[in-house]
Amino acid sequence: MDLSSRLSSLRNIDSSSDTLPSYSNPNDRNIIKSLLVKGKSLIGKEKHRTFDLPQSNKEHFPSQPIDKKTIPQEFISPGVPLVRVTHKKKVNKSFRIDFDNGLLVWDSKASSSIKISKIKQIRQQHQAWNYIEELQVPRSLTKFWISIIYIPAKKHKHNNIKTLHLIAGSEESYSLVVETLTNMVAFNDTLRKTQDLMMVADYCWNNISSNGVVTLEGISGLINHYDMCTESDYIKSLFDTVNPTDCALTFDQFKTFISLLQERKEVTQLFHYLTSHESNQNQNNITLPTFTIFLRDIQEETMSDEEILTCFTSLAIANAQIPLREFTKFFLSDYLQPIKNIQSEEDLTRPLNEYFISSSHNTYLLGRQIVGISSVEGYVKALQKGCRCIEIDIWDGSITTNLEETSPPLHDETNDSMRPVVKHGRSFTSAVDLKQVLKTIKKNAFIRSSLPLILSLEIHCNLENQLTVKRLILETFGTALVKEPIMGNESFLPSPLELMHRVLIKVKKTKTVSKSGAANNTSTSLSSSLGTSVSGLSEDETKNSSKLPIKKISKEKIHPELSFLGIYLSGIKFRNFSLPESKSFNHVFSFSESKLKRFMKEETKIIALLKHNKRYLMRAYPARFRYSSTNFNPLPFWEIGVPMVATNWQTFDLGQQLNEALFDQPFNSPLQGYVLKPSNLRNITITSNKKVDLLKNQAYCKLINVNVQVITARQLSFSNFKKQPINPFVEVELHGCNLSCKDQGKILRTKTVQNNGFNPSWDENFNVSFKTNQNNLNFIRLLVKNDIGSSTYDGNDDDENNNNNNNDSNDSSELISSWCTRLAYVKNGYRYLRLVDAQGEESLCATLFVKFDITEERIVTD
């Protein structure tokens, strides 16, 4: 029986009765009868209960909502006098709120403003200690210190995260600025997410009404404030629908206008389809049987009977039915996330080398490699997104500033002329103090994930500073640092579960040369190289380690005391896969993308790589020629089992999107950053009498059928806040190493909707089938773009030249927002996709409404 017939068979079901029609599907009868029996008393008891969203989506409002009438007037005009601090100078400026445009402004120049919706954090006093030390600010000026971390309106080629440092002149102005901005950021974010119509109406009314009414001009200003790119004719049509005879709306009429503006017609249409199969008395609401079939058959959810009943009773009104408004609220909740919660089923007991580990390259950079800016914010961003392997390039250097000082600086280094600093060497990038970097890492290490964090050290400083590096690491991380094998484990790598909330060091292994000239390997065997362990050093010995005699060091110039910290990740230079050093359980090879690509052109080396990555750790990183910090495609390296594929997190291109998609998990999972490799990449069997194509791992053993229905989008806007019409269209891409050449990165494009970024509608279906292997390393990416070229594109395109992978550089379009995930993570059914902008930042309002239908079939091979 098809879905429509099954729904129709429920027409005569009484939600207060145990009787089911005889022609119902047997599974439906059993499930629904069970639910009806369980739900009789619950529905009655919970009739006044409102729908309770999961914790991650609950609404928290400031006690004093900030609108145009409640903002302190001096913050609007003439402004609050503050001191702006940079590396070069301190300057007095007047800062004011431009509420209509949602800006914090301090000068007449267009660049002298911040979009309040793009403020990521507001740090006060000791919370901004790293910047205070970096700028060597006198203690007397830190009491009223404010650091604002924000995303620039226009993507900067050198810096994708920016900071604004301020000093208030008094307690009063300090509190006024911090409290006002904090409340504005919090309330604006919540207002965008909330479904409380009355709160939206009240807030907006206070900002745009005058004399008890609001005009069309006032509403247009509201649309502009929230960057809703919608056609003015559409707003006027809604305005005229509410009041066709007058040029102003009363408050009650304004509430109706907001209701029409917030209406999601795509959900309404689905609601009417479901209720059309209800009995006459229930056609305006959804009953429990229909709700159950909707979840099980249309959405293909795996919710238990109890979970379905909980959802239903939370949504149902007094007559035990779900109205349209509650159904819409349910659609926007975390219950219908588009991503499966794979992490809850992940096995975390395998050795480290059996996982893909979320890894970052040049983590300290915010932009380009040659003239970019080094900052602790790179580490904050990566760690808060779940990165578990971060890179620290350490050089000899100093931190300079041109600030005039009237008292000693805050840092406590007695000799900072050549202290260890973090920067990109042999370039014009700025430097940041290593001590600040380590403190920042410690603070953010386990906020997003509790799984082990790897610090990949690239050591370029002198021997004396290397001992300082070691001391700072030991002092900063203390007992969290792995300083000796856990539980006597000296022959194989531990699991992520055993290392939760621990910090690991990856550093090169060195060789010392004794006075007799004999070479001795350090950290080859843990028991012999460490003696007892790093922790075996007494506190006094650790502090006085710089006084220890330094033996002659080989070409690598890594001090043994620092090299000892590589307990489970000892970096060695690759010479051959067959050498004994290539079989030590704790070694790590690091390869550039260029070298790995050369290896992958030879079958014998591909087999060697696959065999090696089954047992040991390996790291891949971008080639040196990527001066703009672009990324390679990580898929080929995952396909040969490389555990740590490091990307430039500061550039949100295809490579980084695929990287984040592999490790993406919903529900704020605390187990972010580790994904168990497919079994083919952990259990590879090589036999001498049978040729095995290891690169493809028994390729084409599955047929994947992908059906995507692109229905509508909502509240699209440019990340750089350009006030211009949007002509949106959607591209659907598939990426995977074993997709055929015809389908690799294939573009499936919708028609263009003219001049509507608020609620464009396409309702177009795309079908693709392809053969693949068991690794499931296939990805889907949806791009919402603005058509700035031809406006006559109708969605029909047979030109195979468009099936390329460099979709972000289309000259006739510009990227608005995107969504990317691993195909194996996708939930079928109707889903709202929360989009990210061109810089990878979440667009709080922008969504894409789609329907997925993804199936797979086994292919029988000889």
Secondary structure, DSSP 8 states (H G I E B T S, - for coil): --HHHHHHTTTT--TT-----TTS-HHHHHHHHHHHHHHHHHHHHTTT------GGG-----SS---TTTS-HHHHTT-EEEEEE-SS-EEEEEEEEETTTTEEE-SSSTTSEEEGGGEEEEEEGGGGHHHHHHTT--GGG-TTEEEEEE--SS--SS-SSEEEEEEESSHHHHHHHHHHHHHHHHHHHHHHH---HHHHHHHHHHHH-BTTBEEHHHHHHHHHHTT----HHHHHHHHHHH-TT-SEE-HHHHHHHHHHHH--HHHHHHHHHHHTTS-GGGTTSB-HHHHHHIIIIIS-----HHHHHHHHHHH--TTS-B-HHHHHHHHTSGGG-SB--GGGG----S-GGGEEE-EESSTTBSS-TTT--B-THHHHHHHHTT--EEEEEEEEE--------SS--S---S--TTEEEE--SSSS---EEHHHHHHHHHHHTTTS--S-EEEEEEE-S-HHHHHHHHHHHHHHHGGGB--S-GGG--SS---TTTTTT-EEEEEE--EEE-TT--EEESSSSHHHHSTT-GGGS-HHHHHTGGGS---EE-TT---HHHHTT-SSEEE---S-TTSGGGG-TTEEEEEEHHHHHHHTTSHHHHHHHHHHHHHSEEEEE--TT-TT------HHHHHTT-SEEEE-TT--SHHHHHHHHHT--STT-TTTTEEE--GGGTS---BTTB---TTTTS-S-EEEEEEEEEEEEE----TT---S---EEEEEEEEETTS-TTTTT--EE----TT-SSS-EEEEEEEEEEEE-TT--EEEEEEEEEE-S-S---S----GGG--S-GGG-TTEEEEEEEEEEGGGB--EEEEEEEEETTS-EEEEEEEEEEEEEEEEE----
